[in-house]
Amino acid sequence: MARGGKKPDARDGKRYKSTKTGTDPNEFSGDTQPQRSIAIDLQQKCLDIFRDALEPDPEETAILQEVKGHLYDRNFAAAFGKDEYLQVYASRWSPSRALAYLQVFQDIEAMLTAGPIKEGDDLSIVGLGGGAGGELVALAGWFRMLQAEGDGEGAKALDVTLVDIADWSKVTNSLRRGITTPPELSKYASQAKKEANHALLNDTDMSVVFLQQNLLHVKEYEMDRLSERLRSARLITLMFTLNELYFISVASTTKLLHRITNCIRPGSCLLVVDSPGSYSTVSLNGRETRYPMRHLLEYTLLDISKTETATPEWEKVFSNDSRWFRLAENLGYPIKLEDMRYQIHVYRRLGTSAG
Ligand SMILES: C[S@@+](CC[C@H](N)C(=O)[O-])C[C@H]1O[C@@H](n2cnc3c(N)ncnc32)[C@H](O)[C@@H]1O
């Protein structure tokens, strides 16, 4: 957060602070930590950013059907292959994902901010397969909450790197602009409304880098940049992406996980969110076996290191195989949004930091 200036809360008189509640519809009994719900005005602000940046069209059904068809066929290259598809995808599916992810970041906040945030450090986060904007808006909302709660005090700014095979740059640019620009008001808006009209974050609060890369075949010249980003990350996310990567190639996805293991700093975390009950098929000695996504993931992160080296490389700090994010009723968006069920796993890199 930009230090030395006025408290961000004072900008609009709103404290985007979560409230403790015992009746949160998102509370899940399998969790060890009770969830704290996110302030409705912050959730609405996130939705408004999508609405203004991507202008969702409730009448647009033809393109939507094409995208849905490609997703159903698991033809991801086609589903994410055209600008108009990306715009429709991000305006329809990313808003509810963003709210769910905002809740997730809030839930695992203690794990992410457990290590010292050095004065003046940026809070660096890498979203793998994160081009569609859900992670970006959620992180901006979460950073706003950290600022309001004073927890982001140590961090100068939020530094987001989004890596994706599809060219989401138009979507991420529009959303970034929406996050750091106050919404347009009618010239007849009241003085009070004008005074309360602020961007979610200041321009200097957040940097966003979008890297268009195939994570399963990182080219030689792309390698350094990606590794450098992974090295500085406090958190690396794989949101609704890992199973897609496993579907394409289990071997290449495993290689990617090894790269993350080799690059990420001790103390930093890997967050995996995906559809519950995701399976992938592995071919071994000519025989095909279906494994749950989490088994493949943990075989690489946890089990192998147990047998091959004396010191484990990762520890699991949070896991839930099925959790709901339910939208609050009083939120507004031009398209109907949907509740989300997901599995979530958080792992922390073990070891001692070199510096
Ligand atoms: C189901 S979408 C999820 C998008 C976003 N993370 C979210 O949660 O809303 C999967 C994303 O992974 C990306 N992706 C798929 N294969 C990839 C690869 N080999 N390298 C990089 N990104 C990939 C897709 O382009 C897409 O943006």
The ligand as an ORCA input file, in Angstrom:
! r2SCAN-3c Opt
* xyz 0 1
  C     -11.059    -22.776    -17.054
  S     -10.047    -21.391    -17.431
  C      -9.852    -20.664    -15.826
  C      -9.551    -19.217    -15.906
  C      -9.312    -18.530    -14.566
  N      -8.135    -19.046    -13.907
  C     -10.500    -18.636    -13.664
  O     -10.392    -19.280    -12.628
  O     -11.547    -18.072    -13.959
  C      -8.448    -22.132    -17.709
  C      -7.392    -21.159    -18.145
  O      -6.167    -21.862    -18.314
  C      -5.549    -21.415    -19.498
  N      -4.670    -22.465    -20.020
  C      -5.026    -23.674    -20.505
  N      -3.940    -24.347    -20.930
  C      -2.869    -23.554    -20.694
  C      -1.467    -23.686    -20.917
  N      -0.954    -24.792    -21.479
  N      -0.658    -22.665    -20.575
  C      -1.173    -21.542    -20.012
  N      -2.487    -21.361    -19.779
  C      -3.333    -22.346    -20.115
  C      -6.722    -21.121    -20.427
  O      -6.351    -20.274    -21.498
  C      -7.710    -20.472    -19.460
  O      -7.522    -19.094    -19.353
*
